[in-house]
Amino acid sequence: MVVAPHEAMHRIFQEYPELFSRVSEVLGVTFTSPISTTLLPTDLTETQPVERRVDTLLRLETEDDEPLLLAIESQGEKDPRKPASWTYYAAYLLAKYRLQPMLLVVCQDRATAEWAARPVSFGPRQWPLLTLRPLVAGPHNMPVMTNPAEVRKDLPLATLAAITHAKHQDIGAILKAMTTVLQDQPDAVKNPVIEFISQGLGKLPAAAQWRTLVAVDLSFYKSPLFEEVRDEARTEGRTEGRTEGETQRAAEDILIVLTERGIDVPEDARERITGCSDPETLNRWLRRAVTASSAVEIFEAE
């Protein structure tokens, strides 16, 4: 089953192909930055009824070297079947495109990342035929960027680093540095980063921190994009009978925004917010909570 963090960890390279050169430099391996990139089909299926797909496949053109085929895999947990599959991908790509393949594995879990980074040999013990040695990016080697100046120097790298450090003890400071930099960025730059990090955090505790920071620092809850997300959530909630859970989530978001902004929430206001069952009303209160000077102010127009 494909989940949001899985998608974010490889799709970010589709949006920022040059990111691979910076990631490889961080990992101690030098690859020349591409001058052009082609997104290739990810279907590696043979004529036999066995379907094999790599997460993202890019052809990177450089000025110095021959084109490079970059396969990117998001790995959420240890899987003893993967090394054989990755070796198959590399051999297939070499045979099909006649270009040198490279595999980058992106992880959020340190144990998984260290497992994925271990060289694996295939063949007899006396004479290994193949050795798989992927390049791995994860919480064990990606930079922890809590300084906005560092984030500003390389926003794509900082975005991937934030995703890989989703469980880090300093994730709050990491995310705060991101929204600080995004405040003065145009929507074309800001919105993809918001989406990638939102997907990358998935259902981890840091996701609530990210929603709050985006709401307070970037006024995301007042944007058309937020309205679209809310509309989709309401539709999904009605379709699957989860309207009650949706309203609870909205009420929690209001309280989180007010608390993050340092606004005191009296008990009667808290009860009114948590006791409201109308999604439209909660949505209005949530937008007002971003700019209100007091908790009571969010109810004034009612």
N, C-alpha and C positions, 0 to 999 in steps of 0.2 A: 504493500500500500504506500503510495507516494504522499508524503506529508510536507507541510510548508517549509520546515527547516531544510529538508532534503532538497527542495527546489531552489531555495535561496543560495545554498552553498555552491551550486554549479551554474545557475542562471546568471549570477553576477558577472561571470566571465564572458557571457554573451553580450552583456551591456557594456562591459569594460574589458575588451580583449587584451589591452596592454597591461592589465593587472597581473597577468602571469609572469611577466618579466620582473615586476616588483616583488611578487611573492617569492619567486625563485631566488632573487637576490637576498631576501630576508632569510631564506633557508640555506644560503651559502652556495648556490649554484647559479652561474651566470648564463642567461639566455638574452640575446639581442632583442630589443623591443620591436614588435612587428610594425611594418609600414602599411600593411593591409591585412584584413581578416575576412575569411569566408566561413559562414556557418554551414556545416555539412549535415546531411541526414544522419540521425543517430541510430538508424536501424541497421544492425549487423547480422540480420537473419540470413541463413543459408537457404538453398533451395529445399532442403529437408524441413519438415514442420517443426523446427526448433527456433524459437525467436530469442534473439540476443540484442539488447540495446544498451549502449553506453549513455550516461546521463547527458553530457554535452560533448560535442566533437567540433573542434575548430581547426582550420588550416591557417597557420600563421606565416605570413610572408615577411622576410627581413631583408635588409640591404646587404648583410655580410654573409649569411649562410643560406643553404637551400631551404625551401619551405619545410615547416614542421607541422606534423599532425598532433594536436593536443587533445587527448581524451581526459575529461574531468569527471570524477566519480564522487558523490556525496556518500559517506559511510557513517551510519548511525550506531553500529555495534559490530562486534567481532563476528565474522562469518567464515568458517573454514572453507567454504566453497568458493569464496571470492578470488583468492590468488589464481586458481585455475582459470576462472572466467576472465580475469584481467590479462592473463597471459594469452588467452585466446583472442581477446580484443586486439592486443598488440600485434600478434602474428597476422590476424586477419587484415588489419589496417595496412601493415607493411605489404602484404600480398596484393591487396586491392588497389592501393594508391601508389605503391612503389616510392613511398616517402617514409622518412624515419618517424616512428611514433614516440610519443611521450605521454606518461600517465601521471596525473596529479590527483591525489585523493585528499578530500577536505573533510575534517571531522570536528565535532564539538566536544568529544569525550577524550580525555588524555590517554586512557588505557587503550581505547580503540585506535587512536592515532599512532601510538607506539607499536601496537600490534601490526598495523598496516604498513609501517615503515620498515619492518624487518625483511631483509632479503629472503626470498624463498626460491630454492633450487628444485628443478624437476629433472628426473632422469636417475640412472643408477648412482649409488653412493660413490662408486669409484670414478665415475666420469659424468658429472651433472651436465645435461644437455642444454638446459635453459636456466637462467636466473632472473627472477622478477625483482626489480628494485624501483618501486614507485617513489615519486616525490610526494611527501605528505605535509599538509598544512593543518595545524590544529592548535589547541590551547598550550601544548608543550613548546611551541616554537614561534607562534605569531606574537607580534608586539602588543603590549598592554598600553593603549593610548588613552591617558586621562587628561592630557594637556591639549587644549583646543589648537594650539600652534602646531602640534604634531599632526592632528587630524587635518588641519587646513592644508598642510603640505601634500597630502595624498589621501583624498577623500575615499576613493574606491578601496584602497588598501585598508584604511581605517574602518570602512563598512564591513569588509570581510573579517577583520580582526575582532570587531564587536560581536559578530555572529559566532565566531569560533570560541569566544570567551563568554558565552551566554551564561555559564555557570560560575564564572569567576567571582571571588569575594568583592572585587571592586567594580562590578558591572554597573552599579549606579553611577559612579564617577565616569566610567567609559561612555555610558549613554548620555550623560550630561554634557560631556565634551562634544559629542556628536550634535546635539540640538543647539549648542552654543554656536557652532560653526554654521549649521544649516539656517540660522536666523537670517543671515544676509545673502543667502543663495537664491537664485531664481527657481521657480517651480520646476523647470525642466531638469534641474540638478537635484533639487530637494526631494521631489516626489518619488523618484526611483529608490533613493536611499531609505526613505521612510518605509516604502513597501518591502524592500529586501530585509531590513532589520525586523520589521513586524513578522514577516514570514519566518525568518531565521530564529526568532525567539519562540515561535510556536506557542505552546501552552506552559512554558517555563515561568517561574515566578517573576523573572525580569520583564516579561511581557507587560505586566501591569505598570511597572515603572516606566517603560517606554511609552505606553499610552498616555500616562500622566505628563511626562516631560514634553511629548509632542503637543498635547493639549495646551499646556501652560506656556511653553517657550515658542511654539510655532503656530498657535491658534488653529491647529488642525481640525478641531471639532467644529469650526465655523466654515470649513472649506467645502466645496462641492464634492471632493473626494470622500470626505467623511460622511456626507449625506448619502452618497452612493453605497458606502459600506454599511451604514445603518439600515438603508432600505433593503439591502440584500439580507442582512441579519434578521430583519423583521419578517421578510418573506420566508426565509428558511425556518424561523421559529414557528410561524403559523403552519407551514407545511408539515413539520415534524412534531407539532404539539409542544413546542418549547417556549411559548410566549412568556410563561411565568419566569423561566430562567433568564430570558432576555431582559425583562424589566428589572430583575434583581441585579443583573450586571450593569444596567444603566444607572441604577441608584448608587451602586458601589462606585462607579466612575465619577459621579457628581461629588460624592464625599471625598474621593481621592484627590480630585482637582482642587477642591476647597482647602483640604488639609495641606496639600503641597504648596499652595499659595500662602499658607500661614493664616488662613481665615478661620476664626472660631465658629463652630457649628453648635448652636444651642440644642438642647435635647428635643424641644418641640419641633425645631426645623428638621432635625435628623429623623424624627418619627414621621414627619410629613413626607420626606423624601422616600424613606424606605417603605412607607405604607402606600405610595402611589402605584397604581397598576396600569396606568395609561402610558403606552410607549411614546406617543406624541408629546405629552406633557413633560415626561422625563427628558425627552430630546431637547425641548425648549429650555428647560432648567439647566441642562448640561452645557448648552451654548452660552447661557448667561453666566454660568459659574466661572467661565474663563476670564471674564472681565469684571464681575461683580465685586463691590467693595465690602460686602457683608453677605452672610448666608441668607438673610431675610430678603435681600435685594433680588434674588432670583425668582421670588414669588410675586413681586410688586405688580407686574402686568396681568396677573391672573384675575 
